[in-house]
Every structure is written in structure tokens, then in C-alpha cells.
């Protein structure tokens, strides 16, 4: 056999190995699934810090709404009591107890599309040692029948819980189709992960009055609200960030009769989440 044919056959054989998966280009763990198990456990021996492989957790949204994921550390087997700093375990054979330093987990998580090739959120850090929900919890807006993957890199023993909250929304897809919001009526909506469109609402004032606009939300990044209308020369812009539990208020004492618009949209390509809106 001449050298040209030998080199050709060798090259083809290497391509088959690579694309056929015989030669691994990156370590990847088998996917977990939030739909079949809303609490996923990642033991230390399977964590990214040990294996160098991400954990991919699949989720298919049953409806329009948002998911809340929460990270927490796993207590050792045979734990009888614990504090923020220590854990007491008991030997089942002897009954002897010993107190050890409590070990926490940390890492990063990021939401991806169904093909795992498009990031839908930032690569955010979680720390289970923190008492702040912003360090252990994340929120993502999701759309019905859409599949997502949460990519996790962690160290230590870890559990991640996923909770879905359904949201019924009635918004307009553009300004000309804005949906009316009645006085003292709270409307709810979501900005789905990877969604580029905005939600539109309108407020009709029959007479001059003091106008209070209330808004709140939960988001993995930021949601932007733009308020415009009859007397406003410049539109007013507001940001909902993080897990905003308390309502923010915009008040104007010189709202003239007419129609006002509220546009709700993602602040950037990695933003998604849930929001509420009300006026009186």
C-alpha cells in the first residue's frame, strides 16, 4: 500500500473516532430531569470539582410561568443535629456522637436552550453558606412545552430544588395591541428566557388625577419597564432586578386625561422572569 492511501485511511479512521464519540473532546455527565424529580442531588464525587464535567438538568415547562431553583448543601449521613457552623453525627453501631465543621457547597449555574448550544442567562454564582436568598436562589421565565437545561458546576455535596409557578398573562405584543389595565387591578406577566418580544399595556385616564404605578417582580437579571403617555415629553424607565418582593412605586400628581402605555421587556439578552403591575 502506498503512503498516500495509508495517510488517507488513517485520517478517515481518526475522524470516525472523534465524531463517533470514541475520543472524548469534553466530559459530560448524563442529564438529570426536574420533571421526573424536582429535587436533584449532586454528590461530591460527581461534582464538577471532582469529575470536570457539568451536570445538565433537563426541564420541560408544563405552562407559561417561571421556575425557581434553590441550591442547598447535603447534611452527612446519620446527622442528629446541626447549626450554621457545625454538624453532629452519631455512629449507628456505638451510638457515639461527634461534632464536625459544617461543609457548604458553591458553584455556578446557567440556563440553556433545548440543544444546549445557546445560553439564556448569565453564568451566575451560588453559595449555600449564605443566608441571603439572592445567593442560593434563581428565577427564570419559561414558556409552555419549551425544553430548557440548567447547567451546573459545583463542589461539595449539593441538592437543587425546582419549583414551577404558572402565570396567566394577557398582554399585547405591540403598542397598537396594548391591553387595558383597570384601576386597582393587578396584572401579571412573564418574560420568557430567550424571548425578544415585549409586553404592552395601556392605562386610560378619563380625567386629571394623581396616578400611582406599582410594579414588582422576580428575575435572574433585570426587567425593564417604560412608562409613556399623553403629557410625558420623555418616557420614564424603571428596572425590576433580582427577587423584588416589595413593590416599587412611581407617582405623578399631574396626570392629564388620556392614554398611557407601559412596555415591559428584558433588560438584556440574558434576562427573564416574572412581574406584576397595578395602578390607582
N, C-alpha and C positions, 0 to 999 in steps of 0.2 A: 504494500500500500504506500502511495507516495505521501510526502509530508503535508501537501495541501489538503488532501482528503482527511488525513489524521487530525489536523488542526480544526477543520470544519466540523468533524464528528465530535471532537472534544468540546467545541464551543456550543454546539446544539445540546449536548448532554448537560452542560453547566446551566444553560437556560432552562432546561426541563427541571433540574433540581431546584432552581431558585423560584420559578413561577409555580412549580408544583408543590412548593412548601417544604421540600426536604431540607433546604438550607434556610434556617430562620433568620429573617432580617431584623426582627424585633420580638421581644417576649410579649405575649398577650394571654391573659387569663380568660377562661371561659366566662361568658356573660352570666350575671345573676339577673333576677327578674322581680321587680317590685309588684307586678300584677299578681304573681303567684305567692309572693312572700313580701309583705310591706316592710318587714324588718330584715335587713341583710347584715350578716355577720362577716367581718373580715378578720380572721385570726392573724396574729403577728407573723406566723410562719408563711402566710400567703400575702402579706402586705408588700407594698412597693419597695420598702426599705430592705426587705429580705430577698425578694424574687426579681426586682427590677421590672416587674410587669404591672400595668394598670389593671384595676378592676373595673369592668364595664357593667353597669346595671341598667337593664332594659326597662322601659315603661311605655305603655300604650294608653293614652288618655281616653277614659270612657265618656268624656263630655268636655265641654268648654269650661275652663276654670283655672285653678292654679294648684301646684303641688308645693308642699312644704317639706323639706328634707332636714333632718336633725341628726347630728353626729354625737355619739356618747361613747365613753370608754367601757370596756367589759371588766366587771369585777372578777377576781380569781375564783376558781372553784373552791367550794367549802367556806365561802365568806360568811361570817356570823355578824359582823358589824363593820361600819366604815364611817370616816369623816372626810372632809375635803382633802386632808393631807395623809391619812393613814387608812389601812385596811387590816382587819383582824380575821385570820383564818383558823380553822380548827382541824386537827388531824382526825379523820373519822375512825382510825384504829385505836388511838390512845386518848383522844379527847383533849389533847394538849393544844393550847391556843398560842398563836404568835402574831405579833403586830409588825406590819411591814409598811414601808413608804407606798403611798398610792401612786400608781403609774397611769399617766394620761396619754392620749393619742393626739396627733396633729397631722395635717397634710393639706392637700388641695383637691377641689372638685370643680368640674366644669361640665356644662350641658352640651350635648352634641345632637346632630341630626340622625335620622334613621340609618344612614350609611356610615356614620362615624367620621365623616370627612369634612363637616362644617361645624365650627364652634358656634354655639348660640348664646354663650355667656362668657364672662371673663374667667380666668383661672384663679378662683378665689381660695383664700386660706381659711381653714377651720382649726380651732383649738379647743379640745374638750375640757381643758383645765379652766377655761374662762367661765365666769358666771353670767356673762353678757350673751344674750340670745344672738346678737349680730355675729358672734364668733363661732357659734355652734349650729346656726340655722340659716337656711337659704330658701328663697321663694322664686318659682319660675311660672310664668303664664303658659298654659298648654291648650291645644285645640283638639276637639273630638276626633277620635280614630287616628291621631297622629302618633307616630312612634318616636321616642327620644332615647338617648343613652346618657347616663351620668357617668363620667369618667372620674375615677378616684385614685389618688396616690396617697398612701398613708404609711404611718409607722405605728407599732403597738397594736394591741387588740382593740377592735372598733366595731360598733354597730351603727347602721344608718337606717333611720325610720322615714318612711314616705307617707304623707297624708294628702289625699286629693280633696279639694273643695270645689264643688260645682258653682258656677256663676251664670245666672241668666242675664243676658245683655240685650239691650235694644237701642243701638246707636246707629248713626248714619255713616256711610262710608266716605262721604264728601260733604262739603259745606252746603251744597244745594239740597242734600238729602238729610240734613241735620234733624235729629229727633227732639221734640219739645220736652222740656223738663218742667213739671208743675211745681208750684211753690210748696216748700216743706216736704217734697218727695225726694227720697234718696235713690239715686240710680247707681248701679254697679256695672263694672266692665272689666275686661282683661286686655292686656297687650300680650299676645302670644309670642313665645320665643321664636325669633327669626322673622316675625311679622313686620312688614314695612308700612302697612296702611295705618291710618289714623281713625279715631272715633270722633264723631261730631255730634254736638248737642246745641240746642238753642233755647234761650230764655226770652219770653215776651213780656214786656212791662207795659201795661195799659196807661199808667200814669207815673209821674215823678215820685220816686221813693228812695229810701235807704236800702241798698242792696248788700246782703251778706252772702258771700260764696264760700262754701265749706268743701274741703277736699282732703282725702287721706288715702293710704294705700300700703301695699306690701310689694316690694320689688327687689330683685337681685342687684339692681344698679340704680337707675333713676327713670322716672316717668315725667314727661313734660306736659304741662297744661298751658294753653294760650287762650286768654280772655280778650275778646274784641267786641266792638259794638257801636251803637249809634253815636254817642258823644265822644268816644275814645279816639283821640288822634293817633295814639300809639298803642298797639296791643300790649297787654300785660302778660308776662310769662312767669310761671311758677314751676317748682320742681318738687316731686314726691320722691324721697330717697329712702332706701332701706326698708325696715319694717316700721312704718309710720303708724303707730297705734292711735295717737291723738290727732284730732282734726286741725288742719290749718284753716285760717280764715282770711278772706280778702273782703274788705268793706269799702263801699263808696257811698257818700251822702248826697251825691248829685247825679244819680242815675236818671236820665231823661227817658220819657216814653219811647219805646222802640224795641228792636230785636237785638239780642246779644248772643254771641257764639262762644262755645268752649270747645277747643280742639285738644284731644288727648292723644299723645303719641309717645313712642320710645325716645329716650334722650340720645341714644346711640345704638349701633347695630347689635350690641350685647345686652340690651335692656329688655326686660319683660316683667310681667307681674299683674297685680290686681289693684283696682282703685274704686273709690266711692266719690260721689259728687252730689251736692244739695245746695239750694239757695232759699233765702227767705227775706 
